[in-house]
Amino acid sequence: MIPYLPIENTIPRLFSPREKKLDLIKREEKWRDDKLESWTIFDTVSSFSEDFTLRIFHNHREKKSKETIFGLEVPNELSSLISLVERSKYILDLKDDWDENGSKPYFYDTWEKSARFVTSFMIDFWRKSFVKPVEPNIYHAPESSIDIFWKTENFTLLINIPRDITKKATFSGKNNLSGDEIKGSLDTSKSADWLISWME
Amino acid sequence: MPIDKEEVPNTDFLYMRIHKNDFQNGEIIPGAFRNLPKDIPDSGMSTDWDKFTDWLGTRSRGRQSPENYGIVSLQVGNVREIPEQTVEHTPKEDNPSHTDVFGIKETETRRKFIEICNILAKPSD
């Protein structure tokens, strides 16, 4: 096991394209980690190339999260997620006939499914793109369902979580730049990488 | 005396009352666009036709005091471009401007209503 060497202490070396990409990621992480209180080295991989140039790459660091929601660790950069989820609890306070038109109250399970999806999606987005995602809002919706709504200059996206949590969510979105629209159903328990790509 | 129904032109506007619960942080929420009352099948989304009223009149016809409601306007032609939405003048004796927007308000529908609505007044304005 070769010990971790800080970037500035590594000796000059030749990089393959993959190594260059890893190096870029590493430098970006280092820049971000400057503000971190602590970090962990997950693994250090080393090998010697044919010309005996030392190659040391892939230092993956992950800061220790301070908060968790639904058991999911929330990176410091996404700390506003916590207040977003807290704000959305107003939905649980809406009593029977809250709109004076016979609307029913909301189930905790529906709210939890919605808030859990938003939390995992935002964390997933951050880890995969290194970009802080635009936060949605979580609103009450018809038939005791819950809406997750993004509205930005570039796109609008509405995801509806039905009252019956065994049913799939439905979504509808529009890219305001291209005019392209999307709609369909979504299993919120699975990773939505395609949605991350669409929003980027 | 019954009030005759009229065809609503695409160029005209509808005013819709939005309760303060359907505003969050000053923004109207997609769930505001729903059919009421819930216990009547095939009910529509209540609006007022601007041929017979102004938005202040629409605001004053709510069950609660006017400051509890915001008002949005919707151009009829834009409403009819949303899938499965129809606009029908449904006058009442005490409100000749009453107009229903019929059609299921699914996720896509509500997103599109948000895009075409224009907020004229917010609650407590």
Boltz contact constraints between the chains, C-beta under 6 A:
constraints:
  - contact:
      token1: [A, 100]
      token2: [B, 63]
      max_distance: 6.0
  - contact:
      token1: [A, 101]
      token2: [B, 36]
      max_distance: 6.0
  - contact:
      token1: [A, 101]
      token2: [B, 37]
      max_distance: 6.0
  - contact:
      token1: [A, 102]
      token2: [B, 38]
      max_distance: 6.0
  - contact:
      token1: [A, 102]
      token2: [B, 39]
      max_distance: 6.0
  - contact:
      token1: [A, 139]
      token2: [B, 29]
      max_distance: 6.0
  - contact:
      token1: [A, 139]
      token2: [B, 31]
      max_distance: 6.0
  - contact:
      token1: [A, 140]
      token2: [B, 31]
      max_distance: 6.0
  - contact:
      token1: [A, 141]
      token2: [B, 31]
      max_distance: 6.0
  - contact:
      token1: [A, 142]
      token2: [B, 31]
      max_distance: 6.0
  - contact:
      token1: [A, 142]
      token2: [B, 34]
      max_distance: 6.0
  - contact:
      token1: [A, 147]
      token2: [B, 30]
      max_distance: 6.0
  - contact:
      token1: [A, 147]
      token2: [B, 31]
      max_distance: 6.0
  - contact:
      token1: [A, 149]
      token2: [B, 30]
      max_distance: 6.0
  - contact:
      token1: [A, 158]
      token2: [B, 30]
      max_distance: 6.0
  - contact:
      token1: [A, 158]
      token2: [B, 107]
      max_distance: 6.0
  - contact:
      token1: [A, 158]
      token2: [B, 111]
      max_distance: 6.0
  - contact:
      token1: [A, 160]
      token2: [B, 107]
      max_distance: 6.0
  - contact:
      token1: [A, 170]
      token2: [B, 107]
      max_distance: 6.0
  - contact:
      token1: [A, 172]
      token2: [B, 107]
      max_distance: 6.0
  - contact:
      token1: [A, 172]
      token2: [B, 108]
      max_distance: 6.0
  - contact:
      token1: [A, 172]
      token2: [B, 111]
      max_distance: 6.0
  - contact:
      token1: [A, 183]
      token2: [B, 108]
      max_distance: 6.0
